[in-house]
């Protein structure tokens, strides 16, 4: 029972009366129906906002059996690359009438598993995932596959017959970068890698090794450093290098954050880049153009990856297929040469 001070809920009939049009026209306009002219839609939305009309998304969800939400699980949010990815996803999703629910695994499989349960319980229509460092399998996503809820992996992916992957050719990019360092005269190239259980880092490592092999340079285990690719890890690596009797003449870091921190710590210890040592990274984060000398790196467009991932997922939802077909979409990359590798 309403109290005297409680305002009556605004309905489509109230909007129709205010605009002197039919309630059916208002209803179709609010649903963005193509039969309604854009000028009429604009008037309907403006009037609805003025009157404080609340869209009944709950009723729509019951009717369509969708929540119009897409779940996104990323390793961490404090990454320029991942921020760009999410921005791309948001652009495409919002244009298609979907909202994103975003969570981060903080690089642990345990947190990723909890995130998956939360997304499932929130009834997301589909899920976009970039895997954590410590993830060893994807059984925690099985409930989505069992319910035919579209699941797409991007950047850090897992091969599964029903899950599309959105990636770049990490092997080729790392091969090109390592080959370029060799062309610059480097022979003792150290590689700072991330967790080699993840495709991005294992493929970059393989590309680096293959480039050495093709140039007739034997790989040495001492030239591989595996860590979390943080700035702190970059500093530790630089200190390790300074303590070596035979130092590398080039460093290829699997991300820019670690490479830049390593380069700065080397300089603090009297090792100058590129005069004494070449340094290159991966990702083309903004920091690469702020640091002196500017960092040579590999560019791949996070915004484009996010757009492609969201568009692929929405297409799967709209097709309404009972069984997803796995496909790997490989996006472009570009080697960007800067002063950190120019002798």
Buried (B, 14 or more C-beta within 10 A) or exposed (E): EEEEEEEEEBBBEBBBEBBEBEBEBBBBBBEEEEEBEEEBBEBBBEBBEEEEBEEBEEEEBEEEEBBBBBBBBBBEEEBBBBBBBBEBBBBBBEEBEBEBBBBBBBBBBEBBBBBBEBBBEEBBBBBBBBBBBBBEEBEBBEBBBEEBBBBBBBBBBBEBEEBBBBBBBBBBBBBBBBBBBBEBEBEBBBBBBBBBBBBBBBBBBBBBBBBBEEBEBEBEEEBBBBBEBEBEBBBBBBBEBBEEEEBBBBBBBBBBBBBBBBBBBBBEEEBEBBEEBBBBBBBBBEBBBEBEBBBBBBBBBBBBBBBBBBBBBBEBBEEEEEEBEEEEBEBEBEBBBBEBBEE
